[in-house]
């Protein structure tokens, strides 16, 4: 019981970190000027 609760909290935390980390990365990627290869 305790283990499943910890797992659910960890998964929610990971989802929150992923969503919080992906948004600035996408914004930074789109804000970056296009560099010609």
C-alpha positions in Angstrom: 0.0 0.0 0.0 2.7 2.5 1.0 4.9 1.5 -2.0 2.1 2.1 -4.5 1.4 5.5 -3.0 5.1 6.4 -3.2 5.1 5.2 -6.8 2.1 7.3 -7.7 3.6 10.4 -6.1 6.9 9.8 -7.9 5.2 9.4 -11.3 3.2 12.5 -10.8 6.3 14.4 -9.8 8.1 13.1 -12.9 5.2 14.2 -15.1 5.2 17.6 -13.5 9.0 18.0 -14.0 8.7 16.7 -17.6 5.9 19.1 -18.5 7.7 22.0 -16.7 11.0 21.2 -18.5 9.6 20.6 -22.0 7.8 23.9 -22.3 10.8 26.2 -21.7 12.9 23.9 -24.0 10.3 24.2 -26.8 10.0 28.0 -26.3 13.8 28.3 -26.3 14.0 26.1 -29.5 11.4 28.2 -31.3 12.8 31.5 -30.0 16.3 30.6 -31.2 17.2 32.2 -34.6 17.5 29.8 -37.4 21.1 29.0 -38.1 21.8 28.0 -41.7 23.8 24.8 -42.0 
